[in-house]
Each structure stands twice: as C-alpha cells, then as structure tokens.
Amino acid sequence: MAGTYNYALIMGHFAARPKKRGTMTTVSPVVIAATARHTATIIFFHGLGDTGHGWASSMGAVRSPHIKVICPTAPTVPVTLNAGFRMPSWFDLRSLEPSGPEDEEEPLAGVIALSAWLPLHQKFPAEAIGNKNTPLLQCHGDCDPIVPYRWGQLTASVLKQFMTQTEFKTYRGMMHASCDEVGSIIIVVKF
C-alpha cells in the first residue's frame, strides 16, 4: 500500500528473517488489523523461547487504530546454547560470551529493540547491510540479568558510530521484562 510504513519491533536481539536450517516447525503469525485507515505496520519479533501469541494482546492494546500489528513466531529449532533443546528462535544462539560464535543475520528496515544486543558485533559495520538512516530506538533495563545492561550500552555505542538516527533509553531498576512505559513509547513513535 502506498504511503504505508513498516517497522520491526524486536525483543531480545537484532534479527530479521530466520535462515532455513534443518527441520523447523513454524506457526502462523498473529495479525491484528488496523481499525482505521491502514497507514503503518509494526512487526514484533519476540525473544528466545517466546511466541508471537505471547505478545499479541500487549501489542494490540498499545497500538494506534491506523497501525496493523504482525506478531510472527520464530521457527522451533534446536538452540545450541540450550543443549540443542528445540524452541522458538530466530537464529541459533551458540554462546552468551561477547567473543563467542554467532549466527549470521539479515537486516531490518526500522527497529525498536527491547533488551537487545548486536549479533556479529566483531564484523560490524563491515558486514552490515541496510540503510544507515533507519530509525532505531533501543530500550534496556539496567538490572537485566538475561541480556546484561552493559551489552545494550555497548551495542548502542557501536550503532551510533554507524547509524544516524539512534536512541538508547535506560529503564532504572527494570529486569528482563516490559512495562507500561515501554508500551507508551510504542504509541508515541510516529508511524
């Protein structure tokens, strides 16, 4: 549709389309139609082990009437970090070490990232594909025990050297979770 804007919202990591690997199970995305003239779309990518269904009602509650929301579920695949246990994952997470091996990703057009880090940071920006002018809002709790706050800060620092429109927002006292204020930000973002 002409004049329609598409953004991706990610929980947990910067990722895009999953790569085809071995046997995977897929689930149809949850699609919440705009209730007014459709002029924007949010695509919300959940974090490791979660599903699009787990976020659909929250996303539907905070979006404006002109916004269509798509909440895909990552394919169910073995995750190396979790001893090969099969779970929804956009890529094979092999390590939580900053210098550990990483699965390769493809870029997104626009991003709001919650508790996120930058995969392929050792190859960035040489292997970055995409628009350096893509707006990016990164939100992170400073008490996050899953994706360390420092990783979010380091990611923001690297991305600011590469991208022209980045913002890093800290949530004091917040762990690896979301809150009403994050939902308010999603409403305020101009789509």
Secondary structure, DSSP 8 states (H G I E B T S, - for coil): -TT-EEEEEEESS---S----SS-EEEEEEEE--SSS--EEEEEE--TT--SHHHHHHHHHHS-TTEEEEEEEEEEEEEGGGTTEEEE-SS----SSTTS--------SSEEEES---TTGGGTTTT--S-TT--EEEEEETT-TTTTHHHHHHHHHHHHHH-SSEEEEEETT--SS--HHHHHHHHHS--
